[in-house]
Amino acid sequence: MANFDGTETPAAFGDSVAELQALRGGCAVYDLSWRGFLILTGADRVRWLNGMITNNIRDLEPNHGNYSFLLSAQGRIQADLNAYNRGGYIMVTSERAQLPRVRESFDKYIIMDDVEVTDATDKLTSLAVTGPTAHEVLMRAGFALPSLAAGQVLDTEWQGIGLSLVRGVSERIQTYEVWLTPDNACRVWDALVSGGASPAGTEALEWFRILHGIPRYGVDIRDRDLPQETAQDHAMHFSKGCYVGQEIVERIHSRGNVHRTFAGFELSIDELPSPGTKVQRDGKGVGEITSASRIPLPQPRVLALGYIRREAAAHGTEVQIGNSTARVAQLPFQF
């Protein structure tokens, strides 16, 4: 067990290497209790939330969602979240550690709007299955699962239990979340394992995240970062209208780019750089590391995520990170 973002959750189930292999080549099931839920109701909820976050909520079809940033008025990222149009309400999910800031920001901007925010974290939890065979595992576990688009939600019943199946918002990773009440989580977990999913802990999930170049808020995305610096273009919509921080985002968009961008790095020696380690080229600082891990691929490799100035960001560029020579790598890492 380990403390992950303030939540006690399994770090490993005995073999993190096998768990990573399941995530990449089969199917893994894992706990998502470190994520929380906010429910938005009221007649103004769609218009109001569309004016709060970076992505387009107004035009979401019912039971579809997307990924967004919540910004300060100065355009700095305050949180990231997924928002789903659930017909009569909007479901917002984010890491539990971010929810107080999200809730505080929401409450600040609800003035004369007919919007009510309710925290449903204690009433709901979620499990996830990830991997190329995730759909087949769900079917073998007894779920009637049609093809879902990225971010689509399906309300269904499984062995008398009402729950929701949610396709992950990423197009390139096959992930499904199961939203359900906490008292039913063990029963569904056991069924997924019987269907062929391998239990995975946060150690393997962190390796998988870095391999895929997915930034994590509070680690790779900080409250001083601008949206375009993170290279998460799927979190932004540039023609939806006004929202908090939009003026800064549009100014950067009209100029074409920012001075630095999110990138991957492959290090040449077995030395793990700590967050904040400077990236140098020709003796000059050009970036910094935000995440790093020694990942047990067929040949163990030290891989890192971080930021680098655009003039040094070409794939294959040699840089210096601590005592190691490194190269800028394309994300996701190709192994």
Summary of the structure (lengths in Angstrom):
residues: 335
radius of gyration: 20.3
end to end distance: 28.9
largest distance: 63.9
contacts: 1113
relative contact order: 0.16
helix: 24%
strand: 35%
